[in-house]
Amino acid sequence: MATINARIDDDIKAKADEVLKKIDISHTQAISALYQYIADCGRLPFQISMQVKTPADIQEEIYNQLKSANASLNAIVRNIEENEVLDNLELVTEFNRIHEIHRDVWNRIPLAEDIPPLEALAATMKKCTMIFMEFKHFGYGFTGFRVLPEEYQLFSAAVERFNHQLVAFKPAAPVYLNLHDREGITRSKAECVTLNPTQLEKKEAGNENQ
């Protein structure tokens, strides 16, 4: 069996020890589980950066990436509607960008809060790109090309589904609380907590009644 020596900040270790004690997990079990995950999945179950990101933070970033891709796809639909001949190279570049967004989003979804709806959004976004990639005259080797009516209908319908899914999805909203919140919990003035839409509506209703 291998032995691992690691230096950890005293405060971080103390807080982590409390958590491990509560859930009855030893240091060996926790570290073994982490290494097993890395070995099986080929990546960390979190992102390492100078700023610690919560699942809600990551979810908000993913949501913004999905909105960016959605805006691009809708712009392409309008481009088809307004122009008889489309610039092939420009669209290849744009779809490569959307593909990179999808790849990054898909890799980070496991770190977010609401995994199933985000996976569904990412799948619909990918479906949109796959439909376009199969257009008869799209791809390298063409300067300009025309979209066939049946191709437009299939693509625009997929983008419309993506629109509806994105509107229906409501990411958790970060809300800055006062020094003392309604539950009497003392927080720092700069502390930001994350409330889901239902919690947010209740809090706003409570503020109106005060």
Buried (B, 14 or more C-beta within 10 A) or exposed (E): EEEEEEEEEEEEEEEBEEEBEEEEEEEEEBEEEEEEEEEEEEEEEEBEEEEEBBBBBBBBBBBEBBEEBBEBBBEBBEBBEEEEEBBBEEBBEBBEEBBEBBEEBBEBBBBBBBEEBBBEBBEBBBBBBEBBEEBEBBEEEBEBBBBEEEBBEBBBEBBBEBBEBBEEBEBBBBBEBEEEBEEEEEBEEEEEBBBBEEBBEEBEEEEEEE
